[in-house]
Amino acid sequence: MNKLALVFLLIVVQGCAQKTYVVELEKLAKFPSKLKEVSGLEVTKDGKIWVIEDSGNKDKIYRVDKKGDIKESLKIDHAKNVDWEDLTMDTEGNLYIGDFGNNKNAREDLVIYKVTKDEMGKKEPNSDKIEFSYPQQTNFPPEKDSLYFDTEGFFHLNDYLYIFTKNRTRPYSGKTLMYRVPDKKGEYEAEFLGDLFLCGDQDHCSVTSADISPDGKTIALLSYGYIFLLTDFTAPDFTKASIEVIDLQTDTQIESVCFYDDKTLLVADEENKHGGRKLYQYRFR
């Protein structure tokens, strides 16, 4: 069997293992005009919702309610918003800001800012840097068929931050690369965990956000129009996970997902010509 045929067979087998469901998101609120580009959101144990915006916006995190109203804003000290793309939180209440947006795959200053639980109670919280690089990337930028190193999604699990890259390859391969780094201040070469084929549509299948359920049993990977729910995995190997595809039937620029509880997701989109700047909810089985 030649290489092209083998790749096609692997994609077909992976695709056959996926179940697709068509749903409609429940609209909760519209964000104020001040929050046009929400790129990440996270929920604390006591139900507080924090959001960030991406490149070109302030070095701030914002606490909002389910009506979309801003209740609090905190400027993060020792942190610069080059391209903040996702938020996550550990079980102790420490917040992590992913400054790893890399549209052109040319950045060499990728960093995750850690804001400890104690700092979160201050008016201008300090942050620690978790700096990292991808061992597979040797050119900045790489060739078009190797544009795997933009990143918009990650989550925390068992002392590690798990990273899912955003695929910009041409021709489009449909894969996300998976890595992890320790959740402690330092400089790291990210540990490569493998790749995962999601789907072959370059407009709808690249990861824009990620989260894991509080019980650790379900991973949600968001893309432009789809949610991929991963189950039946044992970390750090997600390559054999069962994948359920949720078609959201939307053309807005969906950028953020997080678990509100084990069976409820919050989703946010940026404002574009199709609408957006909204907070949504999706409950699944």
Backbone as CSV, one residue per row, in Angstrom:
resi,resn,N_x,N_y,N_z,CA_x,CA_y,CA_z,C_x,C_y,C_z
1,MET,0.853,-1.196,0.000,0.000,0.000,0.000,0.890,1.247,0.000
2,ASN,0.659,2.187,-0.932,1.507,3.364,-0.964,1.139,4.334,0.168
3,LYS,2.020,5.321,0.392,1.878,6.216,1.534,0.572,7.015,1.474
4,LEU,0.208,7.515,0.275,-1.011,8.310,0.135,-2.242,7.485,0.486
5,ALA,-2.284,6.247,0.020,-3.417,5.379,0.317,-3.512,5.075,1.802
6,LEU,-2.355,4.906,2.456,-2.346,4.612,3.879,-2.881,5.797,4.687
7,VAL,-2.447,7.007,4.317,-2.936,8.206,5.006,-4.447,8.329,4.846
8,PHE,-4.937,8.090,3.621,-6.378,8.168,3.364,-7.138,7.157,4.218
9,LEU,-6.597,5.933,4.324,-7.249,4.893,5.108,-7.323,5.281,6.579
10,LEU,-6.231,5.846,7.113,-6.218,6.249,8.515,-7.253,7.334,8.785
11,ILE,-7.382,8.285,7.841,-8.368,9.349,8.003,-9.785,8.779,7.981
12,VAL,-10.054,7.853,7.073,-11.375,7.239,6.981,-11.714,6.478,8.253
13,VAL,-10.745,5.709,8.761,-10.980,4.930,9.976,-11.293,5.855,11.151
14,GLN,-10.494,6.946,11.283,-10.729,7.904,12.349,-12.102,8.545,12.193
15,GLY,-12.455,8.927,10.951,-13.735,9.563,10.703,-14.906,8.657,11.028
16,CYS,-14.763,7.343,10.738,-15.834,6.394,11.016,-16.059,6.218,12.511
17,ALA,-15.005,6.517,13.316,-15.124,6.357,14.761,-15.844,7.541,15.402
18,GLN,-16.095,8.599,14.637,-16.727,9.786,15.168,-18.234,9.752,14.939
19,LYS,-18.973,10.225,15.946,-20.408,10.386,15.816,-20.700,11.882,15.780
20,THR,-21.561,12.307,14.843,-21.849,13.728,14.676,-23.290,14.030,15.071
21,TYR,-23.470,15.118,15.841,-24.779,15.558,16.273,-24.942,17.035,15.916
22,VAL,-26.112,17.416,15.449,-26.405,18.800,15.101,-27.212,19.419,16.238
23,VAL,-26.738,20.552,16.755,-27.400,21.185,17.893,-27.525,22.685,17.637
24,GLU,-28.232,23.347,18.522,-28.321,24.799,18.508,-27.921,25.307,19.882
25,LEU,-26.954,26.216,19.916,-26.507,26.765,21.183,-27.606,27.618,21.825
26,GLU,-27.670,27.569,23.153,-28.605,28.406,23.896,-27.930,29.750,24.197
27,LYS,-28.489,30.815,23.678,-27.913,32.146,23.907,-28.224,32.611,25.322
28,LEU,-27.164,33.022,26.032,-27.335,33.542,27.383,-27.292,35.061,27.426
29,ALA,-26.364,35.664,26.658,-26.171,37.110,26.784,-25.352,37.632,25.625
30,LYS,-25.316,38.959,25.504,-24.413,39.636,24.584,-23.441,40.463,25.410
31,PHE,-22.157,40.318,25.110,-21.154,41.078,25.834,-21.245,42.560,25.470
32,PRO,-20.815,43.446,26.369,-20.761,44.869,26.029,-19.730,45.107,24.931
33,SER,-19.830,46.257,24.277,-18.934,46.566,23.159,-17.469,46.578,23.581
34,LYS,-17.222,46.742,24.863,-15.863,46.719,25.401,-15.218,45.351,25.234
35,LEU,-16.028,44.305,25.101,-15.526,42.939,24.965,-15.910,42.375,23.593
36,LYS,-15.324,42.933,22.544,-15.639,42.487,21.187,-14.891,41.233,20.781
37,GLU,-13.770,40.944,21.467,-12.894,39.865,21.015,-12.544,38.908,22.144
38,VAL,-13.561,38.353,22.791,-13.326,37.375,23.856,-12.685,36.134,23.245
39,SER,-11.494,35.819,23.714,-10.735,34.700,23.141,-10.565,33.535,24.101
40,GLY,-10.917,33.730,25.364,-10.804,32.656,26.343,-11.707,32.918,27.518
41,LEU,-12.236,31.851,28.112,-13.033,32.006,29.312,-12.819,30.820,30.232
42,GLU,-13.046,31.041,31.522,-12.891,29.992,32.516,-13.847,30.269,33.664
43,VAL,-14.276,29.196,34.338,-15.212,29.301,35.449,-14.536,28.778,36.714
44,THR,-14.622,29.539,37.796,-14.065,29.112,39.077,-15.011,28.115,39.753
45,LYS,-14.532,27.496,40.820,-15.357,26.523,41.541,-16.637,27.134,42.083
46,ASP,-16.584,28.414,42.425,-17.777,29.067,42.965,-18.594,29.772,41.888
47,GLY,-18.334,29.453,40.613,-19.186,29.920,39.521,-18.842,31.260,38.920
48,LYS,-17.704,31.854,39.284,-17.308,33.119,38.679,-16.744,32.875,37.277
49,ILE,-17.139,33.719,36.320,-16.707,33.569,34.931,-15.665,34.640,34.623
50,TRP,-14.479,34.203,34.189,-13.417,35.117,33.798,-13.187,35.010,32.297
51,VAL,-12.936,36.146,31.645,-12.676,36.143,30.205,-11.459,37.006,29.903
52,ILE,-10.857,36.762,28.729,-9.762,37.578,28.212,-10.062,37.935,26.765
53,GLU,-9.312,38.911,26.244,-9.344,39.232,24.823,-7.965,38.977,24.229
54,ASP,-7.904,38.878,22.902,-6.651,38.513,22.253,-5.837,39.734,21.841
55,SER,-4.943,39.562,20.860,-3.950,40.587,20.509,-4.589,41.936,20.214
56,GLY,-3.873,42.989,20.606,-4.366,44.337,20.386,-5.218,44.871,21.505
57,ASN,-5.485,44.042,22.519,-6.321,44.456,23.642,-5.485,44.577,24.925
58,LYS,-6.130,44.943,26.003,-5.429,45.268,27.246,-4.925,44.016,27.962
59,ASP,-3.943,44.229,28.860,-3.365,43.147,29.659,-4.254,42.889,30.874
60,LYS,-5.531,42.621,30.612,-6.513,42.502,31.687,-7.322,41.216,31.565
61,ILE,-7.801,40.752,32.719,-8.824,39.718,32.746,-10.102,40.363,33.285
62,TYR,-11.233,39.853,32.838,-12.515,40.446,33.196,-13.426,39.381,33.803
63,ARG,-14.062,39.736,34.914,-15.080,38.846,35.487,-16.449,39.310,35.002
64,VAL,-17.201,38.389,34.422,-18.528,38.710,33.897,-19.555,37.783,34.540
65,ASP,-20.812,38.162,34.441,-21.874,37.274,34.899,-22.546,36.630,33.693
66,LYS,-23.570,35.829,33.927,-24.239,35.115,32.838,-25.088,36.040,31.969
67,LYS,-25.186,37.306,32.361,-25.845,38.300,31.522,-24.837,39.017,30.629
68,GLY,-23.557,38.647,30.764,-22.515,39.250,29.959,-21.956,40.538,30.516
69,ASP,-22.478,41.001,31.639,-22.047,42.275,32.217,-20.701,42.123,32.926
70,ILE,-19.850,43.135,32.776,-18.549,43.136,33.441,-18.739,43.519,34.907
71,LYS,-18.277,42.648,35.801,-18.388,42.891,37.236,-17.070,43.337,37.860
72,GLU,-15.961,43.019,37.164,-14.642,43.328,37.716,-13.616,43.191,36.600
73,SER,-12.554,44.007,36.670,-11.442,43.843,35.738,-10.137,43.953,36.512
74,LEU,-9.167,43.133,36.156,-7.882,43.105,36.838,-6.767,43.220,35.813
75,LYS,-5.888,44.213,35.986,-4.706,44.307,35.143,-3.653,43.349,35.686
76,ILE,-3.092,42.519,34.804,-2.114,41.526,35.228,-0.716,42.122,35.132
77,ASP,-0.041,42.198,36.276,1.302,42.759,36.313,2.307,41.746,35.758
78,HIS,3.377,42.257,35.156,4.430,41.420,34.559,3.879,40.509,33.463
79,ALA,2.855,40.975,32.762,2.275,40.200,31.663,1.905,41.144,30.530
80,LYS,2.265,40.770,29.319,1.934,41.579,28.154,1.068,40.762,27.202
81,ASN,-0.013,41.368,26.745,-0.929,40.682,25.836,-0.399,40.771,24.404
82,VAL,0.526,39.861,24.079,0.968,39.749,22.686,-0.150,39.112,21.874
83,ASP,-0.639,37.960,22.337,-1.817,37.337,21.730,-2.388,36.308,22.709
84,TRP,-3.157,36.804,23.686,-3.785,35.933,24.677,-4.924,35.165,24.012
85,GLU,-4.890,33.843,24.121,-5.855,33.042,23.369,-6.707,32.079,24.186
86,ASP,-6.325,31.773,25.415,-7.169,30.864,26.193,-6.862,31.021,27.671
87,LEU,-7.824,30.606,28.495,-7.707,30.614,29.947,-7.948,29.215,30.482
88,THR,-7.272,28.878,31.572,-7.609,27.654,32.286,-7.287,27.864,33.752
89,MET,-7.764,26.949,34.591,-7.580,27.069,36.034,-7.328,25.690,36.605
90,ASP,-6.483,25.601,37.645,-6.264,24.316,38.294,-7.203,24.159,39.482
91,THR,-7.154,23.011,40.141,-8.091,22.714,41.228,-7.838,23.562,42.470
92,GLU,-6.657,24.197,42.541,-6.339,25.046,43.686,-6.777,26.490,43.478
93,GLY,-7.243,26.814,42.274,-7.708,28.167,41.999,-6.686,29.072,41.351
94,ASN,-5.553,28.505,40.907,-4.573,29.293,40.165,-5.033,29.431,38.717
95,LEU,-4.898,30.622,38.154,-5.362,30.916,36.796,-4.168,30.957,35.846
96,TYR,-4.362,30.439,34.630,-3.308,30.410,33.622,-3.807,31.096,32.348
97,ILE,-2.991,32.016,31.826,-3.329,32.766,30.619,-2.392,32.315,29.504
98,GLY,-2.950,31.785,28.427,-2.141,31.295,27.313,-1.819,32.399,26.326
99,ASP,-0.594,32.930,26.409,-0.136,33.929,25.436,0.676,33.195,24.376
100,PHE,-0.041,32.440,23.548,0.632,31.594,22.554,0.000,31.687,21.176
101,GLY,-0.842,32.703,20.975,-1.359,32.945,19.633,-0.193,33.207,18.686
102,ASN,-0.232,32.585,17.505,0.959,32.577,16.642,0.522,32.378,15.196
103,ASN,-0.293,33.312,14.699,-0.924,33.147,13.386,0.062,32.805,12.275
104,LYS,1.222,33.443,12.297,2.203,33.232,11.229,3.236,32.156,11.569
105,ASN,3.072,31.523,12.742,4.016,30.485,13.179,5.441,31.019,13.282
106,ALA,5.591,32.301,13.605,6.914,32.933,13.621,7.390,33.310,15.019
107,ARG,6.536,33.171,16.040,6.908,33.589,17.388,7.915,32.640,18.034
108,GLU,8.839,33.228,18.795,9.787,32.453,19.590,9.709,32.849,21.065
109,ASP,8.605,33.522,21.431,8.438,33.993,22.805,7.118,33.488,23.394
110,LEU,6.810,32.225,23.195,5.562,31.659,23.690,5.605,31.570,25.217
111,VAL,4.496,31.930,25.850,4.488,31.957,27.308,3.073,31.718,27.832
112,ILE,3.011,31.103,29.001,1.765,30.968,29.753,1.974,31.710,31.071
113,TYR,1.088,32.650,31.377,1.191,33.396,32.624,0.376,32.692,33.708
114,LYS,1.014,32.486,34.850,0.343,31.860,35.993,0.043,32.925,37.035
115,VAL,-1.231,33.081,37.362,-1.674,34.014,38.394,-2.183,33.176,39.553
116,THR,-1.470,33.200,40.669,-1.829,32.329,41.781,-3.142,32.766,42.434
117,LYS,-3.713,31.842,43.167,-4.979,32.112,43.851,-4.851,33.321,44.768
118,ASP,-3.724,33.433,45.487,-3.523,34.560,46.398,-3.454,35.884,45.637
119,GLU,-2.795,35.868,44.463,-2.684,37.084,43.661,-4.028,37.508,43.074
120,MET,-4.910,36.538,42.844,-6.213,36.841,42.248,-7.048,37.768,43.122
121,GLY,-6.715,37.854,44.398,-7.461,38.725,45.300,-6.960,40.158,45.326
122,LYS,-5.926,40.471,44.520,-5.340,41.805,44.517,-5.864,42.643,43.348
123,LYS,-5.702,43.967,43.443,-6.182,44.856,42.398,-5.354,44.723,41.116
124,GLU,-4.052,44.461,41.264,-3.172,44.288,40.111,-2.313,43.043,40.345
125,PRO,-2.872,41.874,40.064,-2.186,40.618,40.388,-0.861,40.468,39.650
126,ASN,0.121,39.924,40.344,1.399,39.587,39.722,1.266,38.237,39.030
127,SER,2.158,37.953,38.087,2.109,36.674,37.377,3.510,36.103,37.218
128,ASP,3.575,34.779,37.125,4.814,34.066,36.829,4.790,33.602,35.384
129,LYS,5.983,33.465,34.794,6.080,33.047,33.399,6.415,31.565,33.279
130,ILE,5.636,30.868,32.480,5.965,29.508,32.048,6.292,29.625,30.565
131,GLU,7.563,29.700,30.238,7.996,29.888,28.857,8.276,28.533,28.222
132,PHE,7.942,28.398,26.941,8.111,27.089,26.310,8.344,27.212,24.814
133,SER,8.810,26.117,24.234,8.992,26.021,22.786,8.533,24.644,22.337
134,TYR,8.272,24.511,21.034,7.868,23.231,20.462,9.091,22.538,19.855
135,PRO,9.425,21.320,20.288,10.631,20.656,19.773,10.575,20.365,18.280
136,GLN,9.367,20.218,17.707,9.238,19.915,16.282,9.459,21.146,15.397
137,GLN,9.382,22.335,15.979,9.532,23.547,15.165,10.985,24.007,15.159
138,THR,11.570,24.026,13.979,12.961,24.470,13.831,13.087,25.706,12.947
139,ASN,12.041,26.013,12.197,12.029,27.207,11.345,10.888,28.126,11.764
140,PHE,11.124,29.443,11.677,10.150,30.435,12.138,9.937,31.508,11.068
141,PRO,8.936,31.322,10.189,7.954,30.242,10.178,8.443,29.022,9.416
142,PRO,7.772,27.871,9.590,8.094,26.688,8.796,7.438,26.755,7.415
143,GLU,7.646,25.718,6.611,6.980,25.638,5.310,5.464,25.517,5.502
144,LYS,4.709,25.818,4.443,3.248,25.840,4.545,2.652,24.504,4.971
145,ASP,3.282,23.381,4.614,2.738,22.089,5.002,3.094,21.718,6.440
146,SER,3.776,22.629,7.158,4.167,22.368,8.550,3.716,23.483,9.489
147,LEU,2.668,24.210,9.119,2.174,25.313,9.947,1.250,24.788,11.050
148,TYR,1.852,24.118,12.021,1.102,23.489,13.116,1.197,24.265,14.424
149,PHE,1.921,25.393,14.487,2.372,25.897,15.773,1.675,27.164,16.249
150,ASP,0.597,27.553,15.590,-0.315,28.506,16.201,-1.045,27.747,17.304
151,THR,-1.427,28.442,18.372,-2.092,27.751,19.491,-3.183,28.626,20.071
152,GLU,-4.338,27.998,20.342,-5.449,28.736,20.943,-6.170,27.937,22.027
153,GLY,-5.696,26.723,22.348,-6.416,25.920,23.315,-5.510,25.150,24.269
154,PHE,-5.876,25.164,25.563,-5.158,24.352,26.546,-6.028,24.150,27.778
155,PHE,-5.639,23.199,28.632,-6.305,23.012,29.918,-5.311,22.457,30.927
156,HIS,-5.689,22.478,32.192,-4.833,21.989,33.278,-5.324,20.633,33.763
157,LEU,-4.373,19.723,34.002,-4.707,18.413,34.558,-3.473,17.845,35.248
158,ASN,-3.607,17.544,36.544,-2.575,16.813,37.293,-1.177,17.400,37.122
159,ASP,-1.012,18.654,37.466,0.294,19.336,37.485,0.845,19.676,36.101
160,TYR,0.051,19.501,35.058,0.508,19.814,33.702,-0.509,20.694,32.988
161,LEU,0.002,21.442,32.020,-0.837,22.196,31.100,-0.781,21.503,29.746
162,TYR,-1.943,21.042,29.273,-2.042,20.292,28.020,-2.437,21.256,26.905
163,ILE,-1.654,21.250,25.839,-1.754,22.222,24.752,-2.172,21.533,23.457
164,PHE,-3.134,22.138,22.745,-3.611,21.624,21.459,-3.405,22.721,20.413
165,THR,-2.600,22.443,19.402,-2.259,23.494,18.450,-3.355,23.703,17.406
166,LYS,-3.304,24.890,16.790,-4.268,25.268,15.744,-3.624,25.057,14.380
167,ASN,-4.201,24.198,13.589,-3.648,23.793,12.302,-3.865,24.871,11.239
168,ARG,-2.768,25.315,10.618,-2.844,26.254,9.498,-2.131,25.692,8.263
169,THR,-1.974,24.383,8.180,-1.221,23.770,7.085,-1.939,23.931,5.749
170,ARG,-1.141,23.980,4.691,-1.642,23.971,3.315,-0.757,23.035,2.496
171,PRO,-1.285,21.946,1.951,-2.675,21.497,2.055,-3.038,21.124,3.498
172,TYR,-4.314,21.212,3.810,-4.784,21.065,5.180,-4.802,19.597,5.593
173,SER,-4.173,19.300,6.729,-4.064,17.906,7.176,-5.146,17.498,8.172
174,GLY,-5.814,18.477,8.811,-6.878,18.162,9.763,-6.407,17.731,11.135
175,LYS,-5.112,17.852,11.426,-4.572,17.368,12.698,-4.292,18.517,13.666
176,THR,-4.444,18.211,14.948,-3.931,19.077,16.000,-2.786,18.344,16.679
177,LEU,-1.696,19.059,16.965,-0.586,18.473,17.707,-0.822,18.696,19.195
178,MET,-0.446,17.704,20.008,-0.706,17.769,21.447,0.612,17.768,22.216
179,TYR,0.696,18.657,23.198,1.890,18.809,24.021,1.479,19.008,25.474
180,ARG,2.471,18.945,26.359,2.234,19.378,27.731,3.506,19.996,28.306
181,VAL,3.287,20.914,29.261,4.381,21.534,29.999,3.998,21.543,31.475
182,PRO,4.987,21.530,32.391,4.678,21.628,33.820,3.986,22.940,34.149
183,ASP,3.221,22.941,35.237,2.471,24.144,35.608,3.262,25.070,36.522
184,LYS,4.592,24.915,36.531,5.463,25.725,37.388,6.266,26.729,36.549
185,LYS,6.611,27.853,37.171,7.456,28.864,36.540,8.738,28.228,36.015
186,GLY,9.140,28.616,34.794,10.363,28.068,34.222,10.373,28.159,32.707
187,GLU,11.449,27.623,32.111,11.583,27.551,30.658,11.615,26.082,30.265
188,TYR,10.764,25.694,29.296,10.597,24.287,28.976,10.568,24.042,27.464
189,GLU,11.038,22.872,27.078,10.735,22.331,25.763,9.497,21.467,25.962
190,ALA,8.398,21.818,25.297,7.140,21.105,25.499,7.282,19.629,25.137
191,GLU,6.642,18.786,25.917,6.660,17.345,25.665,5.610,16.997,24.610
192,PHE,6.050,16.416,23.503,5.130,16.060,22.423,4.378,14.782,22.793
193,LEU,3.046,14.818,22.679,2.193,13.693,23.068,1.567,12.960,21.880
194,GLY,1.731,13.499,20.679,1.136,12.884,19.502,0.234,13.859,18.773
195,ASP,-0.464,13.362,17.767,-1.396,14.210,17.026,-2.755,13.543,16.957
196,LEU,-3.746,14.354,16.660,-5.131,13.878,16.627,-5.807,14.446,15.394
197,PHE,-6.341,13.568,14.544,-7.106,14.030,13.376,-8.523,14.368,13.824
198,LEU,-8.983,15.579,13.508,-10.325,16.014,13.881,-11.275,15.957,12.698
199,CYS,-10.972,16.680,11.627,-11.741,16.566,10.395,-10.987,17.322,9.304
200,GLY,-11.439,17.189,8.058,-10.666,17.676,6.931,-11.070,19.012,6.355
201,ASP,-11.984,19.741,7.020,-12.465,21.028,6.520,-11.622,22.134,7.134
202,GLN,-10.811,22.795,6.339,-9.883,23.799,6.868,-10.589,24.999,7.471
203,ASP,-11.851,25.227,7.129,-12.591,26.367,7.662,-13.273,26.068,8.996
204,HIS,-13.336,24.782,9.375,-14.126,24.436,10.554,-13.456,23.475,11.531
205,CYS,-12.245,23.049,11.265,-11.711,21.933,12.053,-10.439,22.235,12.827
206,SER,-10.052,23.503,12.939,-8.848,23.854,13.682,-9.218,24.339,15.078
207,VAL,-8.460,23.926,16.080,-8.805,24.147,17.484,-8.654,25.625,17.868
208,THR,-9.722,26.205,18.415,-9.706,27.596,18.861,-9.803,27.729,20.380
209,SER,-10.056,26.618,21.092,-10.111,26.640,22.546,-10.235,25.196,23.035
210,ALA,-9.921,24.973,24.313,-10.002,23.624,24.870,-10.307,23.703,26.363
211,ASP,-10.914,22.639,26.873,-11.123,22.524,28.321,-11.384,21.066,28.671
212,ILE,-11.275,20.753,29.954,-11.565,19.415,30.449,-12.600,19.538,31.563
213,SER,-13.501,18.589,31.643,-14.582,18.641,32.620,-14.036,18.515,34.042
214,PRO,-14.752,19.023,35.044,-14.285,18.940,36.432,-13.990,17.515,36.884
215,ASP,-14.723,16.517,36.364,-14.458,15.132,36.758,-13.335,14.493,35.948
216,GLY,-12.776,15.236,34.978,-11.643,14.753,34.208,-11.976,13.700,33.169
217,LYS,-13.261,13.506,32.860,-13.657,12.426,31.959,-13.940,12.877,30.526
218,THR,-14.110,14.181,30.306,-14.467,14.685,28.977,-13.613,15.892,28.623
219,ILE,-13.054,15.875,27.421,-12.318,17.021,26.890,-13.170,17.658,25.805
220,ALA,-13.259,18.977,25.813,-13.948,19.711,24.756,-12.915,20.498,23.952
221,LEU,-12.870,20.224,22.652,-12.047,21.001,21.729,-12.995,21.798,20.847
222,LEU,-12.833,23.103,20.838,-13.701,23.981,20.058,-13.036,24.337,18.741
223,SER,-13.852,24.485,17.700,-13.362,24.979,16.413,-14.398,25.964,15.878
224,TYR,-14.182,26.454,14.662,-15.149,27.370,14.066,-16.366,26.585,13.574
225,GLY,-17.311,26.367,14.484,-18.553,25.699,14.113,-18.756,24.336,14.718
226,TYR,-17.706,23.728,15.293,-17.828,22.401,15.874,-17.266,22.373,17.293
227,ILE,-17.814,21.461,18.091,-17.193,21.052,19.339,-16.870,19.569,19.211
228,PHE,-15.647,19.189,19.533,-15.226,17.788,19.541,-15.129,17.344,20.995
229,LEU,-15.976,16.395,21.391,-15.967,15.883,22.757,-15.181,14.578,22.796
230,LEU,-14.109,14.548,23.580,-13.251,13.373,23.689,-13.529,12.662,25.009
231,THR,-13.752,11.354,24.932,-13.963,10.532,26.121,-13.154,9.247,25.977
232,ASP,-13.185,8.418,27.023,-12.516,7.106,27.013,-11.021,7.246,26.730
233,PHE,-10.365,8.119,27.462,-8.924,8.326,27.316,-8.254,8.163,28.675
234,THR,-6.962,7.964,28.642,-6.139,7.954,29.851,-4.969,8.895,29.620
235,ALA,-4.963,10.027,30.315,-3.899,11.020,30.138,-2.550,10.393,30.487
236,PRO,-1.501,10.742,29.744,-1.428,11.814,28.745,-1.687,11.366,27.309
237,ASP,-2.191,10.152,27.107,-2.429,9.663,25.743,-3.887,9.888,25.361
238,PHE,-4.108,10.869,24.465,-5.464,11.153,23.994,-5.693,10.639,22.570
239,THR,-4.700,9.963,21.998,-4.772,9.578,20.593,-5.836,8.510,20.322
240,LYS,-6.206,7.746,21.336,-7.188,6.674,21.144,-8.558,7.042,21.711
241,ALA,-8.764,8.299,22.015,-10.035,8.734,22.598,-11.192,8.563,21.619
242,SER,-12.384,8.297,22.164,-13.602,8.335,21.361,-13.960,9.806,21.132
243,ILE,-14.381,10.136,19.910,-14.670,11.535,19.562,-16.114,11.676,19.097
244,GLU,-16.830,12.580,19.741,-18.189,12.928,19.338,-18.152,14.336,18.768
245,VAL,-18.709,14.530,17.576,-18.654,15.833,16.902,-19.998,16.535,17.064
246,ILE,-19.964,17.759,17.574,-21.159,18.569,17.747,-21.132,19.701,16.724
247,ASP,-22.058,19.680,15.789,-22.169,20.727,14.772,-23.039,21.844,15.330
248,LEU,-22.452,23.031,15.511,-23.133,24.142,16.159,-23.948,25.000,15.199
249,GLN,-23.875,24.717,13.907,-24.657,25.437,12.895,-24.471,26.955,12.984
250,THR,-23.246,27.398,13.036,-22.991,28.828,13.142,-21.785,29.226,12.306
251,ASP,-21.799,30.471,11.820,-20.688,31.013,11.053,-19.955,32.116,11.809
252,THR,-20.295,32.319,13.080,-19.597,33.340,13.841,-18.214,32.822,14.252
253,GLN,-17.366,33.728,14.700,-15.987,33.375,15.042,-15.944,32.882,16.482
254,ILE,-16.249,31.588,16.648,-16.295,30.994,17.979,-14.881,30.750,18.475
255,GLU,-14.544,31.333,19.639,-13.158,31.336,20.095,-12.945,30.715,21.471
256,SER,-14.012,30.505,22.255,-13.807,30.134,23.652,-14.792,29.073,24.109
257,VAL,-14.287,28.124,24.905,-15.141,27.122,25.511,-14.618,26.803,26.906
258,CYS,-15.524,26.519,27.835,-15.123,26.001,29.139,-16.296,25.230,29.738
259,PHE,-15.983,24.326,30.655,-17.010,23.561,31.342,-17.551,24.366,32.518
260,TYR,-18.873,24.513,32.560,-19.531,25.110,33.720,-19.742,24.048,34.790
261,ASP,-20.092,22.847,34.331,-20.111,21.648,35.168,-19.805,20.475,34.255
262,ASP,-19.934,19.239,34.747,-19.509,18.074,33.968,-20.290,17.888,32.670
263,LYS,-21.501,18.438,32.588,-22.336,18.241,31.407,-22.803,19.542,30.765
264,THR,-22.200,20.648,31.148,-22.601,21.942,30.595,-21.371,22.726,30.144
265,LEU,-21.437,23.230,28.917,-20.366,24.041,28.362,-20.821,25.484,28.209
266,LEU,-19.915,26.419,28.464,-20.100,27.809,28.086,-19.249,28.069,26.850
267,VAL,-19.796,28.819,25.906,-19.119,29.102,24.641,-19.249,30.594,24.366
268,ALA,-18.178,31.202,23.837,-18.223,32.621,23.481,-17.669,32.817,22.079
269,ASP,-18.193,33.816,21.379,-17.672,34.142,20.054,-17.292,35.609,19.967
270,GLU,-16.392,35.903,19.025,-16.018,37.276,18.745,-17.015,37.879,17.759
271,GLU,-16.994,39.187,17.663,-17.894,39.871,16.742,-17.303,39.866,15.333
272,ASN,-18.099,39.443,14.344,-17.694,39.538,12.941,-18.922,39.877,12.099
273,LYS,-18.797,39.789,10.775,-19.901,40.200,9.899,-21.144,39.330,10.050
274,HIS,-20.989,38.135,10.638,-22.131,37.239,10.852,-22.797,37.473,12.204
275,GLY,-22.243,38.371,13.023,-22.796,38.617,14.352,-21.766,38.306,15.419
276,GLY,-22.222,37.677,16.504,-21.313,37.282,17.565,-21.294,38.239,18.735
277,ARG,-20.168,38.217,19.501,-20.005,38.924,20.765,-21.028,38.431,21.793
278,LYS,-21.256,37.112,21.789,-22.279,36.527,22.648,-21.711,35.415,23.529
279,LEU,-22.437,35.164,24.609,-22.156,34.054,25.512,-23.276,33.043,25.349
280,TYR,-22.891,31.774,25.170,-23.850,30.694,24.925,-23.652,29.587,25.955
281,GLN,-24.635,28.691,25.955,-24.585,27.512,26.810,-24.971,26.289,25.989
282,TYR,-24.328,25.161,26.290,-24.703,23.906,25.650,-24.659,22.797,26.676
283,ARG,-25.792,22.125,26.875,-25.873,20.977,27.771,-25.889,19.695,26.954
284,PHE,-25.054,18.730,27.334,-25.029,17.465,26.615,-25.332,16.309,27.575
285,ARG,-25.457,15.137,27.004,-25.852,13.964,27.793,-24.796,13.595,28.826
